Amino acid sequence: MTIDPRIAIIGGGPGGLMLARLLHLRGLAPVVFERDADADARPQGGSLDLHSDTGQHAMRAAGLEDAFRTHARPEDQGDRLYDADGTLLFDRDGAGDDRPEIDRSALRRILLESVPPGMVRWNSGVEAIRLGDAGHMVVSAAGAEAFDVVVGADGGWSQVRALLGDARPRYEGAVFVELGFDTRRHPQVDALVGAGKMFAVGDNRALIGQRNGNGHIRGYAGWRIDEADARALGAMPPEAMRAAALAEFEGWSPVLRDMIVSGDPLGVRPLYALPIGHRWASVAGVTLLGDAAHLMSPFAGEGVNLALADAVDLAAALTSGAGWPAVARYEAAMIARAVPAAQAAARGMAAVLSGAGAAPMLDHYRARLGG
Ligand SMILES: Cc1cc2nc3c(=O)[nH]c(=O)nc-3n(C[C@H](O)[C@H](O)[C@H](O)COP(=O)(O)OP(=O)(O)OC[C@H]3O[C@@H](n4cnc5c(N)ncnc54)[C@H](O)[C@@H]3O)c2cc1C
């Protein structure tokens, strides 16, 4: 007789929830510790495109393809590029592409509804993990509980990662100010964005607009800035943050600057990444997936796709019957898979926030998408 392993998943983001779903399908009952008070505790952020061989593959493996198709927006796969004067340099509607968008909130809801009630423990921020006689003790406000396996799905600032080494995310030298738009209130932004995503790029600065579901558009004003100044920006009241962003885009086309003037300021995101190829010596009973293992800047659009694919592979390893060596093999393959994505994110950031204006982005679009 074998006894099912006691598995703690720290973090109920896309990666942690996907792992919970897949283990549930295999008859296991992991516990998901999630810091958020409930499913609606904070806005989940923008739209994500799921790629065929990673994100969509995971949704199929989890039996959630129909739910995904119901909420996905294949019509929003277009790309536009403007320069700082507002000249449209590249415009492609993305029809026929296979990277449909889905709102992050919809994806989280699908995953949450796919696991039994109670599998996710809300309001359960993990404060520490200690090795005890009975296994790995996961400490939260509710007390300490023993598990055989602890999975760090707790994002870029993972606590679980600290059990496996001292790697920390490094500041990437750039910040995003996030802006919210409603297509009815902001028809000019609606017209700029087109069928999917727009970038306006010039002189180490970028304005980005991304169509979300339900008539929403999420915008980002991004530029290069010291870490301390980025943090100071994050502490500013919204109108001061808007004024600081506007000052950065002095001289840009009024149509583009209007995104900063009229958008609802939603927050500030300094960008961080783990060293490319971050790895660790495998430790029985503790592993990582998603951003906890390979946080990267969002410029490759791969982060959530990798997190979901990691969950598929880790679920297979944990249920293979081959013990921890199977998990160690999962770790090696996961790390190798993330390297080209992280390299693409670094190249993407260099192209978007470039001293050479829009030319590198235009070259990138032409090489990748034609036109
Ligand atoms: C601006 C921006 C745009 C992006 N756009 C894209 C995109 O278009 N495509 C794409 O593929 N990726 C994108 N990403 C990246 C993507 O969001 C991440 O890669 C993805 O969310 C990683 O999923 P995860 O489950 O590993 O971690 P997360 O989504 O970070 O989830 C971690 C969870 O752990 C919880 N948690 C953390 N600490 C604890 C604790 N101690 N105890 C309990 N719970 C804890 C958190 O509350 C959270 O719910 C973007 C990221 C940013 C910042």
The ligand as an ORCA input file, in Angstrom:
! r2SCAN-3c Opt
* xyz 0 1
  C       2.840     44.004    -16.358
  C       2.943     42.529    -16.606
  C       2.429     41.995    -17.772
  C       2.543     40.623    -18.030
  N       2.060     40.137    -19.197
  C       2.219     38.828    -19.485
  C       1.750     38.281    -20.723
  O       1.188     38.989    -21.569
  N       1.939     36.950    -20.958
  C       2.557     36.146    -20.053
  O       2.722     34.937    -20.319
  N       2.982     36.616    -18.863
  C       2.843     37.932    -18.565
  N       3.290     38.415    -17.381
  C       3.947     37.490    -16.445
  C       2.923     36.684    -15.674
  O       2.045     37.562    -15.001
  C       3.614     35.776    -14.648
  O       4.678     35.090    -15.266
  C       2.639     34.761    -14.037
  O       1.617     35.412    -13.321
  C       3.383     33.787    -13.116
  O       2.470     32.937    -12.476
  P       2.835     32.266    -11.081
  O       1.650     31.423    -10.733
  O       4.185     31.651    -11.178
  O       3.016     33.487    -10.053
  P       2.020     34.656     -9.621
  O       1.041     34.967    -10.683
  O       2.914     35.760     -9.135
  O       1.224     34.056     -8.389
  C       1.838     33.888     -7.128
  C       0.755     33.776     -6.073
  O       1.386     33.470     -4.824
  C       0.787     34.220     -3.791
  N       1.796     34.340     -2.736
  C       2.977     34.987     -2.768
  N       3.648     34.843     -1.618
  C       2.877     34.052     -0.829
  C       3.020     33.531      0.500
  N       4.108     33.777      1.242
  N       2.035     32.766      1.000
  C       0.910     32.488      0.261
  N       0.718     32.975     -0.993
  C       1.689     33.739     -1.528
  C       0.429     35.542     -4.473
  O      -0.599     36.224     -3.759
  C      -0.037     35.055     -5.850
  O      -1.418     34.765     -5.871
  C       3.173     39.779    -17.093
  C       3.670     40.306    -15.902
  C       3.576     41.673    -15.670
  C       4.160     42.243    -14.397
*
